[in-house]
Amino acid sequence: MSQQPRPSGEGSLLLLSLSISVAFLMETLDSTIIVPAIPAMAADFGVEPLRINLAISLYLVALAAMIPASGWLADRFGAKRIFLWAMAGFMVASIGAALSVSLEMLVGMRILQAVAGALMTPVGRLLLIRSVRKEELAAAIGWMSMPALVGPVLGPLVGGYIVTYASWPWIFLVKMPFGIAGLILAARMLPPDRLHPPGSFDVAGFVYCAVCLGAAQLLLDQLVHVFLPVPAIATLFAAIPVMAVAFLWHSRRRQRPALDLTLLRLPLFRVGFFAGGLSRLGLNALPFLLQLQLQLGFGWSAARAGWIVFIVAAGALVFKPLMRRVLAAFGFRTTLSVNALLGGAIAAILASVGQQTPAVAIGVLVFGFGLCRSLQFNTVNTLLFAEIPSERQSASTALGGVGQQLSMGLGISVAAVLVVQFQNAGFTVPSQAMSSAMFVVAGLTAISGLLFLRLHPADGAVVSRHRIYIQKS
């Protein structure tokens, strides 16, 4: 078997990285661009705005459920082939979403988008690692990662302007030119596939996980709006513990389960997974609530509200280069605990703003929140893999990816549930219910900061380059 071609020269490396980065741009753009369109979609479909959260939360849950299959499919059928088919499938599903005439059709198309997206980005990352020399890897990953920062920045802003000056279906069509260019580049630049015998796929474990995640998400959505009959709801209640126990029993008998839960025995991974998941839940719920508060509570246009959420992501973009310096100065324990408490405090202040609060003041608060959000997400992602041995990196990427996507989906669902419950409790003014939900979300974020105190000051210092490690070295 011949050796894979390797890119040579800065131009080839850039084109290769950008061809893969298009997948990251489409997925990250798609996950945020829909939020400003929620009121417009709800009006067209004749449903409550909070019900549109199904199109966001089920997208994220389906994305999480499919991630464990991505590596096996790439090894079995070829990473390049899977990547190209996934990109094409994502664009076809996006067109279907734009043509949706009901919430049910939109949710179905979003799930298909998620299936394709769950194959695009993990397989794209795998392709890049396999296709470049080690000395080129840092530069290649740098180029590939840029869309992950640009997508969330552009999403709310572009979505807000599309909804204000055009119509919501265009939020799914605006990325088509990027996708077509990415397909052409990837087909030309990516080296031919080399198949890697993956062994048998853990079908049973995959099904157990998918059913458990899907049932939990659907039950949460019943608290927002009951749309299933009682027998179906009872079945979902029963399915969650049954599937969870079945997977635990199954995973102990299989050498390579779909999700390797034994990774949770590693202290840093365990804290990053659970405490990090709680902080992601809170920090992802607040932008969703803020977007609804500004549009439905304060009467802002989608474009104006989009500028505010743009500032959240812009803060993240500004702070990302400084993360390593903060980690080196304070280490994982102090950085994660203090930053979560600070993020919770800013979220609580944002929950207190009213219609008379100057937009500039809201923008400053949102920018500070974006800084905290960026630092927390990047530091948690680093903590997860700080003590993972090389032979378990693939398994840790799968479990960590599922946890990340699940916490994002739960954040949006929990936010919607809180608003509905506060409305049912007597908060008839939309802004009051949303402010109360934002206070709860702020509390969840602060609690995650207390959980990070379980770390030792020197934990992960080899990775963070914290001064404790340097002194001992």
C-alpha positions as CSV (number, residue, x, y, z in Angstrom):
1,M,0.0,0.0,0.0
2,S,1.4,3.4,-1.0
3,Q,2.1,6.1,1.5
4,Q,-0.5,8.9,1.7
5,P,0.4,12.1,0.0
6,R,1.4,14.9,2.3
7,P,0.9,18.6,1.7
8,S,4.1,20.4,0.9
9,G,4.4,24.2,1.0
10,E,2.4,26.8,2.9
11,G,-0.1,27.2,0.1
12,S,-1.1,23.5,0.0
13,L,-1.2,23.3,3.8
14,L,-3.5,26.4,3.9
15,L,-5.9,25.0,1.2
16,L,-6.0,21.6,2.9
17,S,-6.8,23.1,6.3
18,L,-9.4,25.5,4.9
19,S,-11.1,22.7,2.9
20,I,-11.7,20.9,6.2
21,S,-12.5,24.1,8.1
22,V,-15.6,24.7,6.0
23,A,-17.3,21.9,7.8
24,F,-16.5,23.6,11.2
25,L,-17.8,26.9,9.9
26,M,-21.1,25.4,8.7
27,E,-21.8,23.5,11.9
28,T,-20.9,26.3,14.3
29,L,-22.8,28.9,12.2
30,D,-25.8,26.6,12.1
31,S,-25.9,26.1,15.8
32,T,-26.2,29.8,16.5
33,I,-27.8,31.4,13.5
34,I,-31.2,29.9,14.3
35,V,-31.6,31.7,17.7
36,P,-32.6,35.1,16.4
37,A,-35.2,33.5,14.1
38,I,-37.1,31.8,16.9
39,P,-40.0,34.3,17.1
40,A,-40.4,34.5,13.3
41,M,-40.4,30.7,13.0
42,A,-42.9,30.4,15.8
43,A,-45.2,32.9,14.1
44,D,-45.1,31.0,10.7
45,F,-45.7,27.6,12.3
46,G,-48.4,28.9,14.7
47,V,-46.6,27.6,17.8
48,E,-45.3,29.2,21.0
49,P,-41.7,30.5,20.6
50,L,-40.3,28.2,23.3
51,R,-41.4,25.2,21.3
52,I,-38.9,26.1,18.7
53,N,-36.2,25.0,21.2
54,L,-36.9,21.5,19.9
55,A,-35.2,22.4,16.7
56,I,-32.1,23.4,18.7
57,S,-32.0,20.9,21.5
58,L,-32.8,17.8,19.4
59,Y,-30.1,18.9,16.9
60,L,-27.5,19.0,19.7
61,V,-28.7,15.7,21.2
62,A,-28.6,13.9,17.9
63,L,-25.2,15.4,17.3
64,A,-24.0,13.9,20.6
65,A,-25.6,10.6,19.9
66,M,-23.9,10.2,16.6
67,I,-20.4,11.2,17.6
68,P,-19.4,7.7,18.8
69,A,-20.0,6.3,15.4
70,S,-17.9,8.7,13.5
71,G,-14.4,7.2,14.1
72,W,-15.6,3.6,13.3
73,L,-17.3,4.7,10.1
74,A,-14.2,6.6,9.0
75,D,-12.0,3.6,9.5
76,R,-14.5,1.2,7.9
77,F,-15.5,3.2,4.7
78,G,-12.7,5.7,4.4
79,A,-12.4,9.1,6.2
80,K,-12.4,11.2,3.0
81,R,-15.4,9.4,1.6
82,I,-17.4,9.8,4.9
83,F,-16.3,13.5,5.1
84,L,-17.5,14.4,1.6
85,W,-20.8,12.5,1.9
86,A,-21.4,14.2,5.3
87,M,-20.8,17.7,3.9
88,A,-23.1,17.0,1.0
89,G,-25.8,15.5,3.4
90,F,-25.5,18.5,5.7
91,M,-26.3,20.9,2.8
92,V,-29.2,18.8,1.5
93,A,-30.7,18.7,5.0
94,S,-30.2,22.5,5.3
95,I,-32.2,22.9,2.1
96,G,-34.9,20.7,3.6
97,A,-34.9,22.8,6.8
98,A,-35.4,26.0,4.7
99,L,-38.4,24.4,2.9
100,S,-40.0,23.3,6.2
101,V,-43.7,24.1,6.5
102,S,-44.2,22.8,10.1
103,L,-42.3,22.5,13.3
104,E,-42.3,18.7,12.9
105,M,-40.6,18.9,9.4
106,L,-38.1,21.4,10.7
107,V,-37.1,19.2,13.6
108,G,-36.8,16.2,11.3
109,M,-34.5,18.2,8.9
110,R,-32.5,19.4,11.9
111,I,-31.9,15.9,13.1
112,L,-30.6,14.9,9.6
113,Q,-28.3,17.9,9.8
114,A,-27.0,16.7,13.1
115,V,-26.3,13.2,11.8
116,A,-24.2,14.7,9.0
117,G,-22.6,17.3,11.3
118,A,-21.6,14.6,13.8
119,L,-19.6,12.9,11.0
120,M,-18.2,16.1,9.4
121,T,-16.2,17.6,12.3
122,P,-14.7,14.6,14.1
123,V,-13.8,13.0,10.7
124,G,-12.5,16.3,9.4
125,R,-10.2,16.6,12.5
126,L,-9.0,13.0,11.9
127,L,-8.3,13.7,8.3
128,L,-6.2,16.7,9.1
129,I,-4.1,14.8,11.7
130,R,-3.5,11.9,9.2
131,S,-2.7,14.2,6.3
132,V,0.0,16.5,7.5
133,R,3.5,16.1,8.9
134,K,3.9,16.6,12.7
135,E,5.8,19.8,12.2
136,E,2.9,21.2,10.2
137,L,0.2,20.1,12.6
138,A,0.1,23.1,14.8
139,A,-0.3,25.5,11.9
140,A,-2.9,23.3,10.2
141,I,-5.0,23.0,13.4
142,G,-4.7,26.8,13.8
143,W,-6.2,27.4,10.4
144,M,-8.9,24.7,10.8
145,S,-10.0,26.1,14.2
146,M,-10.6,29.6,13.1
147,P,-14.2,28.9,11.8
148,A,-15.1,27.5,15.3
149,L,-14.5,31.1,16.5
150,V,-15.9,32.9,13.5
151,G,-19.1,30.8,13.3
152,P,-20.6,31.8,16.7
153,V,-19.6,35.4,16.1
154,L,-21.4,35.6,12.8
155,G,-24.4,33.4,13.6
156,P,-26.5,35.6,15.8
157,L,-25.6,38.8,13.8
158,V,-26.2,37.3,10.3
159,G,-29.4,35.5,11.6
160,G,-30.7,38.7,13.1
161,Y,-30.3,40.7,9.9
162,I,-31.7,37.9,7.7
163,V,-34.9,37.7,9.9
164,T,-35.2,41.5,10.1
165,Y,-34.7,42.3,6.4
166,A,-35.4,39.0,4.5
167,S,-37.1,35.8,5.8
168,W,-36.0,33.0,8.2
169,P,-35.5,30.2,5.5
170,W,-32.4,32.1,4.3
171,I,-30.6,31.3,7.6
172,F,-30.3,27.7,6.3
173,L,-29.3,28.7,2.8
174,V,-26.7,31.4,3.5
175,K,-24.0,28.8,4.0
176,M,-24.5,27.0,0.7
177,P,-21.7,28.8,-1.1
178,F,-19.2,27.9,1.6
179,G,-20.3,24.3,1.5
180,I,-20.0,24.0,-2.3
181,A,-16.5,25.6,-2.2
182,G,-15.5,23.3,0.7
183,L,-16.6,20.2,-1.2
184,I,-14.6,21.1,-4.3
185,L,-11.5,21.9,-2.3
186,A,-11.8,18.8,-0.1
187,A,-12.3,16.5,-3.1
188,R,-9.1,17.9,-4.7
189,M,-6.9,18.5,-1.7
190,L,-7.5,15.5,0.6
191,P,-5.3,12.5,0.0
192,P,-6.9,9.1,-1.0
193,D,-8.3,7.0,1.7
194,R,-6.4,4.2,3.5
195,L,-8.8,1.8,5.2
196,H,-8.0,0.9,8.8
197,P,-9.7,-2.3,10.1
198,P,-11.8,-1.0,12.9
199,G,-13.2,-4.3,14.3
200,S,-16.9,-4.7,14.9
201,F,-19.0,-1.7,15.8
202,D,-20.7,-1.6,19.2
203,V,-24.2,-1.4,17.7
204,A,-26.0,-2.4,20.9
205,G,-24.1,0.1,23.0
206,F,-24.7,2.8,20.4
207,V,-28.5,2.1,20.4
208,Y,-28.6,2.1,24.2
209,C,-26.9,5.5,24.4
210,A,-29.0,7.1,21.6
211,V,-32.3,5.9,23.0
212,C,-31.4,7.1,26.5
213,L,-30.3,10.5,25.3
214,G,-33.3,11.0,23.0
215,A,-35.8,9.9,25.7
216,A,-34.4,12.3,28.2
217,Q,-34.5,15.2,25.8
218,L,-38.1,14.5,24.8
219,L,-39.2,14.3,28.4
220,L,-37.6,17.7,29.1
221,D,-39.5,19.1,26.2
222,Q,-42.8,17.8,27.6
223,L,-42.2,20.3,30.5
224,V,-42.2,23.1,27.9
225,H,-45.2,21.9,25.9
226,V,-47.0,18.5,26.2
227,F,-47.3,17.1,22.7
228,L,-47.1,13.3,23.3
229,P,-49.9,11.1,24.7
230,V,-49.6,9.8,28.3
231,P,-48.6,6.2,27.2
232,A,-45.7,7.6,25.2
233,I,-44.5,9.7,28.1
234,A,-44.7,6.7,30.4
235,T,-42.7,4.7,27.9
236,L,-40.0,7.4,27.8
237,F,-39.8,7.5,31.6
238,A,-39.3,3.7,31.6
239,A,-36.8,3.8,28.8
240,I,-34.2,6.0,30.5
241,P,-33.3,3.8,33.4
242,V,-33.7,0.6,31.4
243,M,-31.4,1.8,28.6
244,A,-28.9,3.3,31.1
245,V,-28.6,0.0,33.1
246,A,-28.5,-2.0,29.9
247,F,-25.6,0.1,28.6
248,L,-23.7,-0.2,31.9
249,W,-24.0,-4.0,31.9
250,H,-23.1,-4.2,28.3
251,S,-20.1,-1.9,28.5
252,R,-18.5,-4.0,31.2
253,R,-18.6,-7.0,28.9
254,R,-17.2,-5.3,25.9
255,Q,-13.5,-4.4,25.3
256,R,-14.3,-1.3,23.2
257,P,-17.8,0.0,24.0
258,A,-19.4,2.9,22.2
259,L,-18.6,5.1,25.1
260,D,-15.8,4.2,27.5
261,L,-17.2,5.2,30.9
262,T,-14.1,3.9,32.7
263,L,-12.5,7.3,31.8
264,L,-14.6,8.8,34.5
265,R,-12.3,7.1,37.0
266,L,-9.6,9.6,36.0
267,P,-10.0,12.5,38.5
268,L,-9.3,15.4,36.0
269,F,-11.6,13.9,33.3
270,R,-14.3,13.3,35.9
271,V,-14.3,16.9,37.2
272,G,-14.1,18.3,33.7
273,F,-17.0,16.1,32.6
274,F,-19.4,16.8,35.4
275,A,-18.4,20.2,36.7
276,G,-17.6,21.4,33.2
277,G,-20.9,20.1,32.0
278,L,-22.8,22.1,34.6
279,S,-20.9,25.2,33.7
280,R,-21.5,24.7,30.0
281,L,-25.2,24.2,30.7
282,G,-25.5,27.6,32.5
283,L,-23.2,29.5,30.2
284,N,-25.0,28.2,27.1
285,A,-28.5,28.8,28.5
286,L,-28.0,32.5,29.1
287,P,-27.4,33.7,25.5
288,F,-30.6,31.7,24.5
289,L,-32.6,33.4,27.3
290,L,-31.0,36.8,26.6
291,Q,-32.0,36.6,22.9
292,L,-35.6,35.9,23.9
293,Q,-35.6,38.6,26.6
294,L,-34.4,41.3,24.2
295,Q,-36.9,40.4,21.5
296,L,-40.0,39.2,23.4
297,G,-39.5,41.0,26.7
298,F,-38.1,44.3,25.6
299,G,-39.4,44.4,22.0
300,W,-36.1,44.7,20.2
301,S,-35.7,43.7,16.6
302,A,-33.9,40.5,15.7
303,A,-31.0,42.5,14.1
304,R,-30.6,44.7,17.2
305,A,-30.7,41.6,19.5
306,G,-28.3,39.8,17.2
307,W,-25.7,42.5,17.8
308,I,-25.8,41.8,21.6
309,V,-25.3,38.1,21.2
310,F,-22.6,39.0,18.6
311,I,-20.8,40.7,21.5
312,V,-20.9,37.5,23.6
313,A,-19.0,35.7,20.8
314,A,-16.7,38.6,20.1
315,G,-15.6,38.6,23.7
316,A,-14.8,34.9,23.3
317,L,-12.7,35.7,20.2
318,V,-10.8,38.5,21.9
319,F,-9.9,36.4,25.0
320,K,-8.9,33.1,23.4
321,P,-5.2,34.1,22.7
322,L,-4.8,35.0,26.4
323,M,-6.1,31.7,27.8
324,R,-2.7,30.1,28.1
325,R,-1.3,33.0,30.1
326,V,-4.2,32.9,32.5
327,L,-3.8,29.2,33.0
328,A,0.0,29.5,33.5
329,A,-0.6,32.2,36.1
330,F,-3.4,30.6,38.1
331,G,-3.7,26.9,37.2
332,F,-6.8,24.9,36.5
333,R,-8.4,25.0,40.0
334,T,-8.3,28.8,40.5
335,T,-9.1,29.6,36.9
336,L,-12.1,27.4,36.6
337,S,-13.6,28.1,40.1
338,V,-13.1,31.9,40.1
339,N,-14.2,32.3,36.5
340,A,-17.4,30.3,37.0
341,L,-18.3,32.4,40.0
342,L,-17.6,35.6,38.0
343,G,-19.6,34.3,35.0
344,G,-22.5,33.5,37.3
345,A,-22.3,37.0,38.9
346,I,-22.4,38.7,35.5
347,A,-25.3,36.5,34.4
348,A,-27.2,37.6,37.6
349,I,-26.6,41.2,36.8
350,L,-27.9,40.6,33.2
351,A,-31.0,39.1,34.7
352,S,-31.6,42.4,36.5
353,V,-31.5,44.7,33.5
354,G,-34.7,46.2,32.3
355,Q,-36.1,48.0,29.2
356,Q,-34.7,51.3,30.5
357,T,-31.1,50.0,30.9
358,P,-28.8,51.7,28.3
359,A,-27.8,49.4,25.5
360,V,-24.2,50.4,26.0
361,A,-24.4,49.0,29.6
362,I,-25.9,45.8,28.4
363,G,-23.2,45.5,25.8
364,V,-20.4,45.9,28.4
365,L,-22.0,43.2,30.6
366,V,-22.4,40.9,27.7
367,F,-18.8,41.4,26.6
368,G,-17.6,40.5,30.1
369,F,-19.8,37.4,30.0
370,G,-18.3,36.4,26.7
371,L,-14.8,36.6,28.1
372,C,-15.8,34.4,31.0
373,R,-17.6,32.0,28.7
374,S,-14.7,31.6,26.4
375,L,-12.2,31.1,29.2
376,Q,-14.4,28.5,30.9
377,F,-15.1,26.5,27.7
378,N,-11.5,26.4,26.5
379,T,-10.1,25.6,30.0
380,V,-12.6,22.8,30.6
381,N,-11.8,21.3,27.2
382,T,-8.1,21.4,28.1
383,L,-8.7,19.9,31.6
384,L,-10.6,16.9,30.1
385,F,-7.6,15.7,28.2
386,A,-4.8,16.8,30.6
387,E,-4.2,13.3,32.0
388,I,-5.4,11.0,29.2
389,P,-2.8,8.4,28.0
390,S,-2.2,8.3,24.3
391,E,-3.9,4.9,23.8
392,R,-7.2,6.3,25.2
393,Q,-7.3,9.6,23.4
394,S,-9.8,8.4,20.8
395,A,-12.2,7.1,23.5
396,S,-11.8,10.3,25.5
397,T,-12.6,12.4,22.5
398,A,-15.8,10.5,21.9
399,L,-17.0,10.6,25.6
400,G,-15.9,14.3,26.0
401,G,-17.6,15.3,22.7
402,V,-20.9,13.6,23.8
403,G,-20.8,15.4,27.2
404,Q,-20.1,18.7,25.5
405,Q,-23.0,18.4,23.0
406,L,-25.3,17.1,25.7
407,S,-24.7,19.9,28.1
408,M,-25.3,22.4,25.3
409,G,-28.6,20.8,24.4
410,L,-29.7,20.5,28.1
411,G,-28.8,24.2,28.6
412,I,-31.3,25.3,26.0
413,S,-33.9,22.8,27.2
414,V,-33.5,23.7,30.9
415,A,-33.8,27.4,30.0
416,A,-37.1,26.8,28.1
417,V,-38.5,24.7,30.9
418,L,-37.6,27.4,33.5
419,V,-39.4,30.1,31.6
420,V,-42.6,28.0,31.2
421,Q,-42.6,27.0,34.8
422,F,-42.2,30.6,35.9
423,Q,-45.0,31.6,33.6
424,N,-47.2,28.9,35.1
425,A,-46.3,30.1,38.6
426,G,-47.9,33.5,37.8
427,F,-45.2,35.6,36.0
428,T,-47.6,36.8,33.3
429,V,-45.1,39.4,31.9
430,P,-42.6,37.6,29.6
431,S,-39.7,39.7,30.8
432,Q,-40.3,38.7,34.5
433,A,-40.3,35.0,33.7
434,M,-37.2,35.2,31.6
435,S,-35.3,37.3,34.2
436,S,-36.2,34.7,36.9
437,A,-34.9,31.9,34.6
438,M,-31.7,33.8,34.1
439,F,-31.2,34.1,37.8
440,V,-31.5,30.3,38.1
441,V,-29.0,29.8,35.3
442,A,-26.6,32.2,37.0
443,G,-26.9,30.1,40.2
444,L,-26.1,26.9,38.3
445,T,-23.0,28.5,36.8
446,A,-21.8,29.6,40.2
447,I,-22.4,26.1,41.7
448,S,-20.1,24.6,39.0
449,G,-17.4,27.0,40.3
450,L,-17.7,25.4,43.8
451,L,-17.4,21.9,42.2
452,F,-14.1,22.9,40.6
453,L,-12.6,23.5,44.1
454,R,-12.3,19.7,44.3
455,L,-9.2,20.0,42.1
456,H,-5.7,20.3,43.7
457,P,-3.8,23.5,42.8
458,A,-1.2,21.4,41.1
459,D,-3.6,19.3,39.0
460,G,-2.9,19.4,35.3
461,A,0.1,21.7,35.9
462,V,2.1,19.8,33.2
463,V,-0.4,21.0,30.7
464,S,-1.2,24.4,32.1
465,R,2.5,25.2,32.8
466,H,1.3,26.6,36.2
467,R,4.1,28.2,38.3
468,I,3.7,25.3,40.9
469,Y,4.8,22.8,38.3
470,I,7.6,25.1,37.0
471,Q,9.0,25.6,40.5
472,K,9.0,21.9,41.2
473,S,10.7,21.2,37.9
